[in-house]
Amino acid sequence: MKYTLFSILFLALSLRLISQENPNSTSIQTSLKVRALQEKKAEYHRRTSGESDGYRVKIHFSADKTKAREVQSKFSSKYYDIPTYEEYQQPNFVVNVGDFKTKLEAYELLKKIKEDYPYAFIVKSKVRPTKFN
């Protein structure tokens, strides 16, 4: 009886020790995977200039470049903390504002400026890296 109990206990401890992996090898593998992911992310940012999918609010578009610049400077003076972007989308000059990760965030700005820019609307765009909330 003692021999059987001792054998079972010895066998259980032996199997437990054998089944455990070396903790150092696990942390090394995890470290290598994390490093690989960091390198992939860095490469993605190099290729996309750090831009990601998001939303902006289009406040103006017309063929008149001076009018577009006027609208952009008027907006910048009133809402100085919101970035503005002038683009040429043939045949129009477009003024987009903001860098928003979600459509809801863009909608909040749209409500805020709707009185000054009644024809403004939300558009999908590549947005610049900012501190997203």
GROMACS elastic network, one bead per residue, 0.5 to 0.9 nm:
[ bonds ]
;  ai    aj funct       b0    kb
    1     4     6  0.51369   500
    1     5     6  0.61945   500
    1     6     6  0.84475   500
    2     5     6  0.52016   500
    2     6     6  0.59674   500
    2     7     6  0.84449   500
    3     6     6  0.50784   500
    3     7     6  0.60094   500
    3     8     6  0.86355   500
    4     7     6  0.50120   500
    4     8     6  0.61742   500
    4     9     6  0.85744   500
    5     8     6  0.52114   500
    5     9     6  0.61713   500
    5    10     6  0.85162   500
    6     9     6  0.51701   500
    6    10     6  0.60262   500
    6    11     6  0.85039   500
    7    10     6  0.50796   500
    7    11     6  0.59871   500
    7    12     6  0.85231   500
    8    11     6  0.50829   500
    8    12     6  0.60832   500
    8    13     6  0.86206   500
    9    12     6  0.51723   500
    9    13     6  0.62496   500
    9    14     6  0.85585   500
   10    13     6  0.52731   500
   10    14     6  0.60936   500
   10    15     6  0.86589   500
   11    14     6  0.50591   500
   11    15     6  0.61431   500
   11    16     6  0.85647   500
   12    15     6  0.52601   500
   12    16     6  0.61868   500
   12    17     6  0.87305   500
   13    16     6  0.50775   500
   13    17     6  0.62547   500
   13    18     6  0.86308   500
   14    17     6  0.52499   500
   14    18     6  0.61828   500
   14    19     6  0.86141   500
   15    18     6  0.50670   500
   15    19     6  0.59871   500
   15    20     6  0.86865   500
   16    19     6  0.52678   500
   16    20     6  0.64689   500
   17    20     6  0.55249   500
   17    21     6  0.85468   500
   18    21     6  0.77363   500
   20    23     6  0.82282   500
   21    24     6  0.85459   500
   21    25     6  0.76710   500
   21    26     6  0.75323   500
   22    25     6  0.55339   500
   22    26     6  0.67590   500
   23    26     6  0.52019   500
   23    27     6  0.63765   500
   23    28     6  0.86642   500
   24    27     6  0.52318   500
   24    28     6  0.61411   500
   24    29     6  0.86499   500
   25    29     6  0.61325   500
   25    30     6  0.85956   500
   26    29     6  0.51521   500
   26    30     6  0.62022   500
   26    31     6  0.85177   500
   27    30     6  0.50232   500
   27    31     6  0.59595   500
   27    32     6  0.85427   500
   28    32     6  0.61552   500
   28    33     6  0.86321   500
   29    32     6  0.51403   500
   29    33     6  0.62627   500
   29    34     6  0.86822   500
   30    33     6  0.50832   500
   30    34     6  0.61594   500
   30    35     6  0.85650   500
   31    34     6  0.51334   500
   31    35     6  0.61431   500
   31    36     6  0.86083   500
   32    35     6  0.50670   500
   32    36     6  0.61400   500
   32    37     6  0.86710   500
   33    36     6  0.50627   500
   33    37     6  0.62667   500
   33    38     6  0.86508   500
   34    37     6  0.51389   500
   34    38     6  0.62065   500
   34    39     6  0.86758   500
   35    38     6  0.50331   500
   35    39     6  0.62088   500
   35    40     6  0.86519   500
   36    39     6  0.51186   500
   36    40     6  0.62267   500
   36    41     6  0.86807   500
   37    40     6  0.50300   500
   37    41     6  0.61847   500
   37    42     6  0.86039   500
   38    41     6  0.51318   500
   38    42     6  0.61827   500
   38    43     6  0.86326   500
   39    42     6  0.50636   500
   39    43     6  0.61358   500
   39    44     6  0.85808   500
   40    43     6  0.51189   500
   40    44     6  0.61537   500
   40    45     6  0.86914   500
   41    44     6  0.50509   500
   41    45     6  0.62624   500
   41    46     6  0.86537   500
   42    45     6  0.51657   500
   42    46     6  0.62348   500
   42    47     6  0.87506   500
   42    50     6  0.89932   500
   43    46     6  0.50344   500
   43    47     6  0.62684   500
   43    48     6  0.86733   500
   44    47     6  0.52068   500
   44    48     6  0.61335   500
   44    49     6  0.82293   500
   44    50     6  0.76287   500
   45    48     6  0.51641   500
   45    49     6  0.54332   500
   45    51     6  0.73182   500
   45    52     6  0.89364   500
   46    49     6  0.52842   500
   46    50     6  0.66085   500
   47    50     6  0.76807   500
   48    51     6  0.55856   500
   48    52     6  0.76046   500
   49    52     6  0.88531   500
   49   128     6  0.84236   500
   50   127     6  0.86670   500
   50   128     6  0.66950   500
   50   129     6  0.60303   500
   51    54     6  0.89634   500
   51   126     6  0.57661   500
   51   127     6  0.53275   500
   51   129     6  0.59383   500
   52   101     6  0.83899   500
   52   125     6  0.83378   500
   52   126     6  0.52872   500
   52   127     6  0.54965   500
   52   128     6  0.68419   500
   52   129     6  0.73396   500
   53   100     6  0.89445   500
   53   101     6  0.71882   500
   53   124     6  0.74227   500
   53   125     6  0.60854   500
   53   127     6  0.61077   500
   54    99     6  0.70326   500
   54   100     6  0.55723   500
   54   102     6  0.62384   500
   54   103     6  0.75983   500
   54   123     6  0.86780   500
   54   124     6  0.59374   500
   54   125     6  0.54779   500
   54   126     6  0.57412   500
   54   127     6  0.55671   500
   54   128     6  0.88927   500
   55    98     6  0.77584   500
   55    99     6  0.63162   500
   55   100     6  0.50578   500
   55   101     6  0.62617   500
   55   102     6  0.65445   500
   55   103     6  0.60900   500
   55   105     6  0.84827   500
   55   106     6  0.63335   500
   55   122     6  0.67445   500
   55   123     6  0.56806   500
   55   125     6  0.52334   500
   55   126     6  0.73190   500
   55   127     6  0.69373   500
   56    96     6  0.60889   500
   56    97     6  0.56313   500
   56    98     6  0.52354   500
   56    99     6  0.57095   500
   56   100     6  0.62536   500
   56   103     6  0.84696   500
   56   106     6  0.62692   500
   56   121     6  0.85406   500
   56   122     6  0.58511   500
   56   123     6  0.55024   500
   56   124     6  0.64322   500
   56   125     6  0.63333   500
   56   126     6  0.85872   500
   56   127     6  0.76849   500
   57    95     6  0.85346   500
   57    96     6  0.54411   500
   57    97     6  0.52634   500
   57    98     6  0.65492   500
   57    99     6  0.86620   500
   57   106     6  0.65627   500
   57   107     6  0.82596   500
   57   109     6  0.78068   500
   57   110     6  0.67647   500
   57   120     6  0.65672   500
   57   121     6  0.55260   500
   57   123     6  0.59557   500
   57   124     6  0.86537   500
   58    61     6  0.77718   500
   58    94     6  0.72967   500
   58    95     6  0.59590   500
   58    97     6  0.64249   500
   58   119     6  0.86105   500
   58   120     6  0.54706   500
   58   121     6  0.54613   500
   58   122     6  0.61040   500
   58   123     6  0.65569   500
   59    71     6  0.82971   500
   59    72     6  0.87657   500
   59    94     6  0.79171   500
   59    95     6  0.58728   500
   59    96     6  0.59766   500
   59    97     6  0.72441   500
   59   117     6  0.62349   500
   59   118     6  0.84388   500
   59   119     6  0.68418   500
   59   121     6  0.68549   500
   59   122     6  0.88700   500
   60    68     6  0.67471   500
   60    71     6  0.72490   500
   60    72     6  0.84765   500
   60    93     6  0.79916   500
   60    94     6  0.56908   500
   60    95     6  0.51303   500
   60    96     6  0.72982   500
   60   117     6  0.82808   500
   60   119     6  0.78824   500
   60   120     6  0.70332   500
   61    64     6  0.84610   500
   61    68     6  0.69564   500
   61    89     6  0.89634   500
   61    92     6  0.58815   500
   61    93     6  0.54194   500
   61    95     6  0.63532   500
   61    96     6  0.89443   500
   62    65     6  0.75278   500
   62    67     6  0.77886   500
   62    68     6  0.70443   500
   62    91     6  0.79358   500
   62    93     6  0.54427   500
   62    94     6  0.67781   500
   63    67     6  0.85732   500
   63    68     6  0.83927   500
   63    90     6  0.84944   500
   63    91     6  0.60390   500
   63    93     6  0.56930   500
   63    94     6  0.86894   500
   64    67     6  0.54280   500
   64    68     6  0.64573   500
   64    69     6  0.89276   500
   64    92     6  0.74550   500
   64    93     6  0.68305   500
   65    68     6  0.50989   500
   65    69     6  0.62966   500
   65    70     6  0.86083   500
   65    88     6  0.89516   500
   65    92     6  0.81853   500
   65    93     6  0.59502   500
   65    94     6  0.88417   500
   66    69     6  0.51214   500
   66    70     6  0.61023   500
   66    71     6  0.86586   500
   67    71     6  0.61821   500
   67    72     6  0.85375   500
   67    93     6  0.88819   500
   68    71     6  0.51709   500
   68    72     6  0.61412   500
   68    73     6  0.86870   500
   68    86     6  0.75600   500
   68    93     6  0.62660   500
   68    94     6  0.67877   500
   68    95     6  0.64788   500
   69    73     6  0.61204   500
   69    74     6  0.85000   500
   69    86     6  0.76310   500
   69    93     6  0.88929   500
   69    95     6  0.81330   500
   70    73     6  0.52662   500
   70    74     6  0.61076   500
   70    75     6  0.85513   500
   71    74     6  0.51147   500
   71    75     6  0.60895   500
   71    76     6  0.85367   500
   71    95     6  0.77039   500
   72    75     6  0.51892   500
   72    76     6  0.61017   500
   72    77     6  0.86532   500
   72    84     6  0.67036   500
   72    85     6  0.78591   500
   72    86     6  0.74848   500
   72    95     6  0.64243   500
   72    96     6  0.85659   500
   72    97     6  0.87499   500
   73    77     6  0.61155   500
   73    78     6  0.87018   500
   73    84     6  0.87933   500
   74    77     6  0.52973   500
   74    78     6  0.64706   500
   74    79     6  0.86008   500
   75    78     6  0.53070   500
   75    79     6  0.58125   500
   75    80     6  0.75987   500
   75    82     6  0.88234   500
   75    84     6  0.79899   500
   75    97     6  0.87687   500
   76    79     6  0.51830   500
   76    81     6  0.78468   500
   76    82     6  0.72972   500
   76    83     6  0.75840   500
   76    84     6  0.69802   500
   77    80     6  0.54616   500
   78    81     6  0.89001   500
   79    82     6  0.58103   500
   79    83     6  0.85583   500
   80    83     6  0.74910   500
   82    97     6  0.67566   500
   82    98     6  0.55242   500
   82    99     6  0.81482   500
   83    96     6  0.86619   500
   83    97     6  0.57694   500
   83    98     6  0.52604   500
   83    99     6  0.73274   500
   84    95     6  0.69342   500
   84    96     6  0.58812   500
   84    98     6  0.63662   500
   84    99     6  0.89789   500
   85    94     6  0.80325   500
   85    95     6  0.56544   500
   85    96     6  0.51843   500
   85    97     6  0.60535   500
   85    98     6  0.82916   500
   86    93     6  0.69172   500
   86    94     6  0.56174   500
   86    96     6  0.64825   500
   86    97     6  0.87640   500
   87    92     6  0.84427   500
   87    93     6  0.58063   500
   87    94     6  0.51638   500
   87    95     6  0.65088   500
   87    96     6  0.79307   500
   88    91     6  0.73695   500
   88    92     6  0.59389   500
   88    94     6  0.60395   500
   88    95     6  0.89024   500
   89    92     6  0.52732   500
   89    93     6  0.61131   500
   89    94     6  0.67682   500
   90    93     6  0.75149   500
   96   123     6  0.86051   500
   98   106     6  0.75433   500
   98   109     6  0.82206   500
   98   127     6  0.83037   500
   99   106     6  0.79991   500
   99   125     6  0.87269   500
   99   126     6  0.84954   500
   99   127     6  0.52963   500
   99   128     6  0.64643   500
   99   129     6  0.81073   500
   99   130     6  0.75516   500
   99   132     6  0.89392   500
  100   103     6  0.70927   500
  100   104     6  0.85360   500
  100   105     6  0.59806   500
  100   106     6  0.57877   500
  100   127     6  0.70655   500
  100   128     6  0.89835   500
  100   130     6  0.88461   500
  100   132     6  0.76457   500
  101   104     6  0.86751   500
  101   105     6  0.72528   500
  101   106     6  0.81647   500
  101   127     6  0.78015   500
  101   132     6  0.68459   500
  101   133     6  0.86827   500
  102   105     6  0.54778   500
  102   106     6  0.67118   500
  102   107     6  0.88143   500
  103   106     6  0.50514   500
  103   107     6  0.60748   500
  103   108     6  0.87375   500
  103   122     6  0.77044   500
  103   123     6  0.88265   500
  103   124     6  0.85283   500
  104   108     6  0.63795   500
  104   109     6  0.89595   500
  105   108     6  0.52334   500
  105   109     6  0.67986   500
  105   110     6  0.88366   500
  106   109     6  0.52745   500
  106   110     6  0.62271   500
  106   111     6  0.88146   500
  106   122     6  0.67299   500
  106   123     6  0.89508   500
  107   111     6  0.62108   500
  107   112     6  0.85720   500
  107   121     6  0.86137   500
  107   122     6  0.71686   500
  108   111     6  0.52959   500
  108   112     6  0.63763   500
  108   113     6  0.89565   500
  109   113     6  0.62687   500
  109   114     6  0.83537   500
  110   113     6  0.53678   500
  110   114     6  0.56857   500
  110   117     6  0.86799   500
  110   120     6  0.70747   500
  110   121     6  0.69848   500
  110   122     6  0.74745   500
  111   114     6  0.52715   500
  111   115     6  0.80530   500
  112   115     6  0.75030   500
  112   116     6  0.87673   500
  113   116     6  0.54863   500
  113   117     6  0.59221   500
  113   118     6  0.78722   500
  113   120     6  0.81971   500
  114   119     6  0.75594   500
  114   120     6  0.67648   500
  114   121     6  0.89551   500
  115   118     6  0.56916   500
  117   120     6  0.55422   500
  118   121     6  0.87029   500
  124   127     6  0.89762   500
  127   130     6  0.85123   500
  129   132     6  0.80990   500
